[in-house]
Amino acid sequence: TGTVRASARSSALALRSLGVTVTLAPVADVPSVSGAALSSRSFSSAPRLASNAIRSAVRGWRAGGVASTAKHFPGLGAARTNTDDAPVTIRRSRSQLEASDLPPFRAAIRAGVPLVMVGHARYRALDPNRIASQSPVIIQDVLRKHLGFRGVVVTDSMEAEASLATGDV
């Protein structure tokens, strides 16, 4: 995790030198299915290792003077398709999400991440009627109340196919 922190700090310093003060990183998704769409962008398929890396990344970005964004809440590790390309439904139980997907976000929040990006997948166990980015249950109840996040909430691209498919953009 020392390497992750150093890399994030170095990247932050480079961005700061260009006047950039916010990054849409790190990816907090934990790949948990074969062929997970975002596996190449994730730190680890082990929730504990991913959490440690996310914590280090957030601290590194902060040390370099750049605000980081943990994404894609509440986690796209069980998605075989990127929500940029198609609607996605995550069929994990609440306890599975708590054990695998939420720990890196919890670690990011405890490390002081100032922004969290909410994704566009539908999570049947949390809100069967809305995608995460349009769900008061996921944003207010899970992210704000359950995890205690008080920072800025942003969404993934509003032009993503999963968002456009709702007709509510």
One Martini backbone bead per residue (centre of mass of N, CA, C, O) as a GRO file, in nm:
protein
  169
    1THR     BB    1   0.051   0.066  -0.010
    2GLY     BB    2   0.293   0.257  -0.049
    3THR     BB    3   0.283   0.262  -0.360
    4VAL     BB    4   0.002   0.378  -0.391
    5ARG     BB    5   0.050   0.641  -0.240
    6ALA     BB    6   0.290   0.741  -0.413
    7SER     BB    7   0.142   0.741  -0.685
    8ALA     BB    8  -0.085   0.935  -0.607
    9ARG     BB    9   0.096   1.170  -0.524
   10SER     BB   10   0.242   1.203  -0.793
   11SER     BB   11  -0.013   1.255  -0.960
   12ALA     BB   12  -0.108   1.499  -0.801
   13LEU     BB   13   0.137   1.682  -0.852
   14ALA     BB   14   0.103   1.687  -1.158
   15LEU     BB   15  -0.180   1.810  -1.160
   16ARG     BB   16  -0.121   2.065  -0.992
   17SER     BB   17   0.084   2.184  -1.202
   18LEU     BB   18  -0.191   2.220  -1.398
   19GLY     BB   19  -0.451   2.293  -1.195
   20VAL     BB   20  -0.549   2.028  -1.076
   21THR     BB   21  -0.796   1.928  -0.798
   22VAL     BB   22  -0.945   1.678  -0.942
   23THR     BB   23  -1.032   1.325  -0.923
   24LEU     BB   24  -1.160   1.015  -1.083
   25ALA     BB   25  -1.021   0.880  -0.818
   26PRO     BB   26  -1.069   0.569  -0.725
   27VAL     BB   27  -1.130   0.241  -0.781
   28ALA     BB   28  -1.364   0.041  -0.562
   29ASP     BB   29  -1.393  -0.210  -0.710
   30VAL     BB   30  -1.482  -0.570  -0.666
   31PRO     BB   31  -1.409  -0.836  -0.821
   32SER     BB   32  -1.662  -1.133  -0.826
   33VAL     BB   33  -1.656  -1.216  -1.132
   34SER     BB   34  -1.643  -1.353  -1.416
   35GLY     BB   35  -1.580  -1.091  -1.626
   36ALA     BB   36  -1.538  -0.830  -1.505
   37ALA     BB   37  -1.552  -0.517  -1.640
   38LEU     BB   38  -1.346  -0.367  -1.402
   39SER     BB   39  -1.086  -0.542  -1.335
   40SER     BB   40  -0.853  -0.361  -1.473
   41ARG     BB   41  -0.932  -0.107  -1.254
   42SER     BB   42  -0.861  -0.275  -1.009
   43PHE     BB   43  -0.689  -0.374  -0.726
   44SER     BB   44  -0.894  -0.615  -0.616
   45SER     BB   45  -1.073  -0.925  -0.525
   46ALA     BB   46  -1.003  -0.835  -0.235
   47PRO     BB   47  -1.149  -0.645  -0.004
   48ARG     BB   48  -0.906  -0.586   0.184
   49LEU     BB   49  -0.701  -0.498  -0.033
   50ALA     BB   50  -0.875  -0.280  -0.161
   51SER     BB   51  -0.908  -0.110   0.095
   52ASN     BB   52  -0.609  -0.048   0.141
   53ALA     BB   53  -0.563   0.090  -0.135
   54ILE     BB   54  -0.774   0.311  -0.112
   55ARG     BB   55  -0.666   0.445   0.139
   56SER     BB   56  -0.389   0.514   0.012
   57ALA     BB   57  -0.490   0.679  -0.227
   58VAL     BB   58  -0.638   0.900  -0.075
   59ARG     BB   59  -0.385   0.995   0.082
   60GLY     BB   60  -0.211   1.060  -0.167
   61TRP     BB   61  -0.389   1.271  -0.300
   62ARG     BB   62  -0.392   1.459  -0.054
   63ALA     BB   63  -0.080   1.500  -0.033
   64GLY     BB   64  -0.096   1.634  -0.340
   65GLY     BB   65  -0.370   1.824  -0.355
   66VAL     BB   66  -0.609   1.611  -0.434
   67ALA     BB   67  -0.927   1.532  -0.504
   68SER     BB   68  -1.100   1.243  -0.452
   69THR     BB   69  -1.284   0.952  -0.613
   70ALA     BB   70  -1.502   0.718  -0.524
   71LYS     BB   71  -1.560   0.424  -0.734
   72HIS     BB   72  -1.887   0.268  -0.796
   73PHE     BB   73  -2.144   0.325  -0.629
   74PRO     BB   74  -2.167   0.018  -0.453
   75GLY     BB   75  -2.054  -0.152  -0.692
   76LEU     BB   76  -1.909  -0.337  -0.997
   77GLY     BB   77  -1.797  -0.639  -0.944
   78ALA     BB   78  -2.075  -0.800  -1.067
   79ALA     BB   79  -2.013  -0.684  -1.352
   80ARG     BB   80  -2.000  -0.777  -1.706
   81THR     BB   81  -2.098  -0.483  -1.764
   82ASN     BB   82  -2.083  -0.172  -1.867
   83THR     BB   83  -2.283   0.109  -1.807
   84ASP     BB   84  -2.202   0.253  -2.073
   85ASP     BB   85  -2.335   0.003  -2.262
   86ALA     BB   86  -2.548  -0.104  -2.031
   87PRO     BB   87  -2.764  -0.240  -1.849
   88VAL     BB   88  -2.748  -0.316  -1.486
   89THR     BB   89  -2.783  -0.602  -1.265
   90ILE     BB   90  -2.754  -0.660  -0.921
   91ARG     BB   91  -2.778  -0.998  -0.757
   92ARG     BB   92  -2.726  -0.915  -0.455
   93SER     BB   93  -2.707  -0.922  -0.142
   94ARG     BB   94  -2.666  -0.733   0.124
   95SER     BB   95  -2.443  -0.911   0.251
   96GLN     BB   96  -2.263  -0.920  -0.001
   97LEU     BB   97  -2.216  -0.618  -0.024
   98GLU     BB   98  -2.094  -0.582   0.261
   99ALA     BB   99  -1.849  -0.788   0.213
  100SER     BB  100  -1.741  -0.678  -0.088
  101ASP     BB  101  -1.828  -0.371  -0.187
  102LEU     BB  102  -1.819  -0.164   0.072
  103PRO     BB  103  -1.533  -0.158   0.209
  104PRO     BB  104  -1.381   0.053   0.023
  105PHE     BB  105  -1.574   0.286   0.094
  106ARG     BB  106  -1.529   0.286   0.393
  107ALA     BB  107  -1.224   0.342   0.372
  108ALA     BB  108  -1.244   0.610   0.218
  109ILE     BB  109  -1.410   0.762   0.429
  110ARG     BB  110  -1.205   0.725   0.666
  111ALA     BB  111  -0.976   0.878   0.480
  112GLY     BB  112  -1.140   1.140   0.345
  113VAL     BB  113  -1.312   1.136   0.108
  114PRO     BB  114  -1.474   1.398  -0.083
  115LEU     BB  115  -1.573   1.185  -0.310
  116VAL     BB  116  -1.863   1.018  -0.464
  117MET     BB  117  -1.941   0.781  -0.709
  118VAL     BB  118  -2.235   0.702  -0.866
  119GLY     BB  119  -2.381   0.456  -1.019
  120HIS     BB  120  -2.603   0.270  -1.276
  121ALA     BB  121  -2.691   0.039  -1.125
  122ARG     BB  122  -2.894  -0.225  -1.020
  123TYR     BB  123  -3.008  -0.302  -0.673
  124ARG     BB  124  -3.227  -0.518  -0.556
  125ALA     BB  125  -3.152  -0.512  -0.237
  126LEU     BB  126  -3.189  -0.186  -0.220
  127ASP     BB  127  -3.333  -0.096  -0.522
  128PRO     BB  128  -3.562  -0.223  -0.753
  129ASN     BB  129  -3.648   0.071  -0.909
  130ARG     BB  130  -3.344   0.193  -0.908
  131ILE     BB  131  -3.078   0.336  -0.984
  132ALA     BB  132  -2.832   0.454  -0.795
  133SER     BB  133  -2.825   0.759  -0.911
  134GLN     BB  134  -3.170   0.753  -0.848
  135SER     BB  135  -3.135   0.669  -0.527
  136PRO     BB  136  -3.224   0.748  -0.211
  137VAL     BB  137  -3.150   0.489  -0.068
  138ILE     BB  138  -2.849   0.477  -0.156
  139ILE     BB  139  -2.762   0.767  -0.086
  140GLN     BB  140  -2.898   0.825   0.195
  141ASP     BB  141  -2.897   0.548   0.350
  142VAL     BB  142  -2.622   0.418   0.274
  143LEU     BB  143  -2.409   0.645   0.234
  144ARG     BB  144  -2.490   0.850   0.459
  145LYS     BB  145  -2.596   0.680   0.704
  146HIS     BB  146  -2.441   0.405   0.710
  147LEU     BB  147  -2.142   0.536   0.620
  148GLY     BB  148  -2.118   0.864   0.671
  149PHE     BB  149  -2.130   1.047   0.427
  150ARG     BB  150  -2.043   1.422   0.371
  151GLY     BB  151  -1.986   1.472   0.089
  152VAL     BB  152  -1.957   1.454  -0.246
  153VAL     BB  153  -2.199   1.377  -0.495
  154VAL     BB  154  -2.160   1.185  -0.786
  155THR     BB  155  -2.193   1.090  -1.119
  156ASP     BB  156  -2.192   0.923  -1.362
  157SER     BB  157  -2.250   0.922  -1.671
  158MET     BB  158  -2.544   1.047  -1.827
  159GLU     BB  159  -2.462   0.884  -2.112
  160ALA     BB  160  -2.515   0.623  -2.013
  161GLU     BB  161  -2.702   0.355  -2.093
  162ALA     BB  162  -2.817   0.302  -1.803
  163SER     BB  163  -2.937   0.588  -1.783
  164LEU     BB  164  -3.098   0.619  -2.052
  165ALA     BB  165  -3.292   0.365  -2.001
  166THR     BB  166  -3.485   0.515  -1.787
  167GLY     BB  167  -3.588   0.815  -1.890
  168ASP     BB  168  -3.471   1.015  -1.624
  169VAL     BB  169  -3.249   1.242  -1.724
   0.00000   0.00000   0.00000
